[in-house]
Amino acid sequence: MITVSELYRHPVKSLTPERLEAISLTKDGRVVGDRVLGFRFRNAGNPDDWSWQTKHNFVGLVNTPALATLITELDENSNRLRIHAEDLQIIDGRIDDPNERRTIELAFTDYVATLPDNPLTNHPERCPVTLVGDGEQPLFHDTAAGLVTLHSEESLAALGDSLNETGIDGRRFRSNIVVRGLGKPFEEMSWVGKRIAIGNTEFKVTKPVTRCLVTHANPVTGRRDLDVMKTLVSDFTPEKPQFAVMLQATGGDRILANGHELVLVDS
């Protein structure tokens, strides 16, 4: 039996995830509270323009791996965003207050500029970064479609074996759903084009997820320590470095919980 073992959402694009017992989906199939904010370069557009843009216009793990060590919390009731390292408070402010929002932007810009590998040093046109999003609309995914992503524990373990990395941390892949109980690693790739059901929600598996430098950043140390992309191509997905699959919700109650069973609708 295949079951859900972990569920995540990422309130701020490319910052740390929140692990949850249950998630719900919007009408268009996005995870509620997922990628509802982002820190975008100042020269990447009007602050009020929240239309989809490439990840390379944002401060994130693709260009600032040390961000992986931060802890991010978004309180939906108070609209308060908190970002801190283990011993350093970086941000604590309301995103719905214009003055506090400006303070958030300045504080985040100043912190990122102190990191050894960052996209702001020597780029004054990008500063200060703009906080985009209202904390409610899931707008800032890596693809415009904003689909749910899923990988299996079996695939993660097999990749870890190839990398000689025991207990590889799956958070580096930033999936929304993790499942266990597959018959073999990377079996989820064979579901592309098919329908699955998780609990009472039905999905179409649309395509694999092609990976980037984000996956090289260790979620604990913030350092690029593993050549994930090269290993995926050499050992598992020879055409492109792929890990996890994208899901489009097509029906059901759109509520997922840990322990829900996953079944193949199309065999």
N, C-alpha and C positions, 0 to 999 in steps of 0.2 A: 504494500500500500504506500502511495506517495502522499506525504503530508507537508503542510506548511510548518517550518521550524523557526523562521524569523521574519519580521516585518519592519520596514523602515520608511521614514520620510526625511527629506532634507529641506528644512525651512528656508535656508539661504543657499542659493546656487553655489555648488562646489565647496561648501563648508560641511562640518560634521553632521552625521545623521542622528535622528532620534529613533531609538528602538522601541517599538510599540507592541502591545498585545493584539491590537486590531486596527485596521485602517478602513476608510470608506472612500468611494470613488465619486467624482463629479459626473454630471450627465454625459460629458464627452469622454469619460474614461480616465481622467487624471486622478492621482492620489490627492485627497483633500489635505492642504497644508504643505504640499511638496513643491519646492522651488518657487515659493511665493515672493521671495526677495532676491536681489542680486546687487553686487557692487560692480558697477560698470564704469569704464573709463570716461572721464569728463568729455572727451572729444568724440565719443561714440554716438552722440545724438542728444536731442532735447530731453531734459530730465522728465518731462511728462509723456514722452514717447516710450511706451512699454511693449512695443511690438517685438517679435522674436528677433534675436541676433545671435551670431555665432559665439561660442564660448570664449573665443580669442579676444572678444571685446570686454571681457570681465576679468576682475581679479579672481583667480581660482587655482585649484591644484595643478592645472595644466601649466601655469607659469610661476606659481608660488607654492612649492611642495610643503613648506613649513606650516602652512595653514591647516594641515591635517591634524596638528596637535591641539588645535583650539576646541573648546567646548561651546556649542551654540544652543541657545534656548530662546524660543519665541513663545511668549505667553499670549494666547489668542484672546483672553478676556480683557487684559489690560493693554494689549498692543505694545508690550515692552519687549525689546530685543536685548539680550545679554550675550556677550561673547567674552570668554576669558580663557587664559592659559591656566595651568595648574596653580600658579602663584601670582597671577597678574590679571586684574580686571581691565579689560580693554574698552568695552562698551556696556552701558546700562542706560537705556533711554527709550522713550516712546516713539514709535514710528509714525504716529498720527499727529504729532506735534511738530510743526515746521522748524522751530528753534532746536528742539532736541534731535530732530532728524539731521539737521545741519551739523550738530555736534557729533553725531554718530559718524557722518561722512568724514569729518576732519580727523576724528580719533582713529578710524580704521585706516585712513590714508597714512597718518603718521606712523602707525604700528607697522604696516606693510613695508614702508620705506626703510625700516630698521632691519628687515630680514636680508640675509646674504644673497638670496636668489629671488628677485622680485621684478615686476614689470614697470615700476614707477620711477626708480632711480634713473636720472638722465632723460626722463620723459615728462617734463613739466606740463605738456599739453594734456596729459591724462589726469592731472591732479587739480583739485581734490576729486576723488572718485564720487560717483553719483549712486545713491541708494535708490534703486528702482523697485517698484512693486508696492502693493497695499497690504501685504501680509495675509491676503485671502485668496487671490486668484493665482492658480498654478501656471505661471507664464514662462518660466526661465529654464526650461529643459534644454538638453543638448540638441534635441531635434524639435522642429516646430510642432510636430504631432503630439509631443509630450506624453508618450505612452508609458505604461507600467512595464517595469523590467523584472526579470526572474532568472535566477541561476540555481543550480543544485549543489548540495554539499559534496556529492560524489565528484562533480566536475572540479570543484575547488580543491578537494583532496588530491586528485590526479595531477592538477597543475602544481600543487605544492610539492608533490613527489618529484616532478620533473625539474623543479627549481631547487631541490634539496632544502626545502623550507618546511619544517614541521609546524603544523598549525597555522598556516597562512591565514591572515586576517581578511575575511571576505568583504569588509567595509571598503576596501580599496576599489571595489567594483561598483559600489553605489547603487546596488539593486534595491528595489522595493520589496521583493519577495524572494525568500530562500526556501527551498524545499529539500526533503530527504526521502530516500526510499527508491531511487531510480535503479534500474537493473545494471546500468553501466555509466561511466562518466561521459558527459557531453551528449547524453541521450536527448536532452531537451532541444538540441539543434535539429533533430529529426522531426520535431513537431511543427516546424515552420510550414505555414499554409493550412494547418489543421486547427480544429477547435478543441479546447479543453474547458473543463469546469472546475472551479475552486470553490468549495462550499456550494452556495446557491448562485454563484456568478459565473457566467459563461464568457469566454474570451476566444478571439482568433489570434493565433500566434503569427505575427506578421513577418518578422525577420530577425536574424541574429544581430547582436550589438558589436560593432567594430570598435576596438579599444584604442586608447591614446595614452599619452604620458601620465595622465591622472593615475593610472593603475600602478605606476612605478613608485608612487609616494606611500611610504609606510604610515598607516594611520596612527601609530604610537610615537614614532620618532620624528616624523615629518621629513625624512630623507628618502631620496630615490635609491632604493637598495636592491631591487630585483628587475631584471629585464623581462618583464611579463610579455610584451609584444613579440619579441624575438622567439620566446619559448612557445607561445601559442602557435606561431606559424611553423616552427620546426617540428613540433610534437603533436599538434591537434588540428589546427584549421589552416592548411597550407596556403590558401588563396589570400586570406586577410587575417590579422590578429583579432579573433572573435571570441567573445565569452559572454554568456547570457543571451536571452531572447526578449523581444518586445511583444507585449500583449495589448490587444485592443478589446476593451469590454464591449460585449454585444447584447447582454441581457442579464436578468437576475436582480438580486437585491443590492449588488454592488457594495457588499460589506464582507471583508475578509478578516479572519482571525487565526491566530496560531492554533495548530491542530486540525484545521480544515483539510479535508481530503481533496486531492487533485486527481481527476479522472480524465482520460482521453475520450472525447465525444466522437472524434473521427479516428478509427483504428488504423 
